[in-house]
């Protein structure tokens, strides 16, 4: 049976003896600790939001691919590995001639020398970046810039979909950056504009601070979202708000930001913020007029329509599939 054109790999392939060992270990645990459920693996190992979007998007467009195959015999010659442990294995497989073309990004590393400089490995042929400005992180490495291409991931527009309930005079305040006094000041302005703030606490690199269901419910109630983040490489939470048909007012200071103890200058807190989805503001003094404008001109925003046209799982997966095929060219299949 021919292999697929592409493999998406986020968990290393285990040897047959290792797979057998793990199966036996799970079986023994059910005997030693009866009644205690064995933790199952994540459905989408790696960066959940990205991997889910890529896999479900490629499924939606019926792309010729497989996801986390169990054996090396099922591995395609073109492999996309956005998780470092799997990427390390794929790099070694390319050195041995098992893989022909290696795709990485966008979550393997933010800085070029991060994660032991894995993105600088010469065996990587293509690096996916989430937005144009993030290429700035690689400017000191021309070879890496030369193999970097922009392709955002999408959102599940059927899940992030308004239920049709009546909107309330509320505003989601998505607090990802800045101290609490800053957030309090923002919420004071929100109240001054006649809205009740619904605070959602987030953080850079932290994905379990809030429950997605609570965020969905808050967006379903709100007439607008106010987003506080010093930088975004893409802004998935923004896209989720737009998919819920909630326009956004985005703090975009374009100033000093931090990631894992390293300071840099951010170029954007909303790389994909067209007029159809909302407006931006630079300082807290700019928030009230920006929010008032968003409320006054609310009928001019069409955030969900924009997402359906530009940022669903299927739309972004189609972009990714075309990009990989254009860059990799024709790679012969092997049986």
ABEGO torsion letter per residue (X at the ends): XBBBABBBBABBBBBAAAAAAAAAAAAAAAAABBGBBBBBBBABBEBAAAAAAAAAAAAAAGBBBBBGBABAAABBABBBBABAAAAAAAAAAAAAGABABBBBOAAABABAABGGGAAABAABABBBBABAAAAAAAAABAAAAAABBBBBBBBBAAABBBAGBBBBBBBBBBBABEBAAAAAAAAAAAAAAGBBBBBBBBBBGBAAABBAAAAAAAAAABABBBBBBABBAAGAAAAAAAAAGBBBBBBBAGBBBBBGGBBBBBABABABBBAAAEBBBABAAAAAAAAAAAAAAAAABBAAAAAAAAABAAAAAAAAAAAAAAAAEBBBBBX
